[in-house]
Amino acid sequence: MNESEYVKIAILENQFEAQIISAVMEDTGIPHIIRSYHDTAYDGLFQAQKGWGEVRAPLDYGKQILEILSDLRAGDQSK
């Protein structure tokens, strides 16, 4: 799938959340890109303002990703 077809689905709070959701999406076969907002020129300034980063994926997977993220944030990783 062409990366230009990927859209921002959600803002991630930290690196650990990014790693866990990425692993879950890889296990379930969801195509995705994790993009950090860290910019070395500004020493991570934008992460403090905008969040750690974002998860991008084809729009068709948006609802499923948001459900996974919601479960993750609620502490329920059984899905």
C-alpha positions in Angstrom: 0.0 0.0 0.0 1.2 3.5 -0.9 2.2 5.6 2.2 0.3 8.5 0.7 -2.9 6.6 1.5 -2.0 6.6 5.2 -3.7 9.1 7.4 -3.2 10.2 11.0 -5.4 8.0 13.2 -4.3 8.9 16.7 -1.8 10.8 18.8 0.4 8.6 21.0 1.3 9.7 24.5 4.8 8.1 24.8 7.3 5.8 23.3 6.1 2.8 25.3 2.5 3.2 24.1 4.0 3.5 20.5 6.0 0.2 20.9 3.0 -1.7 22.4 0.5 -0.6 19.8 2.9 -1.2 17.0 3.5 -4.8 18.2 -0.3 -5.4 18.5 -0.9 -4.0 15.0 2.0 -6.1 13.6 0.5 -9.3 15.2 -2.9 -8.5 13.7 -1.6 -7.6 10.3 -2.7 -3.9 10.4 -0.5 -1.8 8.1 0.8 1.2 10.0 3.5 3.8 10.5 4.5 5.2 13.8 5.8 8.7 13.5 7.6 10.5 16.4 7.3 14.2 16.7 10.8 14.4 18.1 13.0 16.9 16.2 16.6 17.0 17.2 16.9 20.6 16.0 14.4 21.6 18.7 15.4 19.0 21.2 11.9 17.4 21.4 10.1 20.7 22.0 7.2 19.7 19.8 6.6 16.5 21.7 5.8 18.5 24.8 3.2 20.4 22.9 1.8 17.9 20.4 2.3 14.5 22.1 5.0 11.9 21.6 4.0 11.1 18.0 1.2 9.6 15.9 0.0 6.4 14.4 -0.7 6.5 10.7 -2.6 3.9 8.7 -5.1 3.4 5.9 -8.4 5.0 7.0 -10.2 1.6 6.8 -8.3 0.5 9.8 -9.0 3.6 11.9 -11.8 2.3 14.0 -9.9 -0.9 14.8 -6.8 1.0 15.8 -8.7 3.4 18.0 -10.3 0.4 19.8 -6.8 -1.2 20.3 -5.5 2.1 21.7 -8.5 2.6 24.0 -8.0 -0.9 25.4 -4.3 -0.3 25.8 -4.9 3.0 27.7 -7.6 1.3 29.9 -5.0 -1.4 30.7 -6.9 -4.2 28.9 -4.5 -5.8 26.4 -6.6 -9.0 25.9 -7.9 -8.0 22.5 
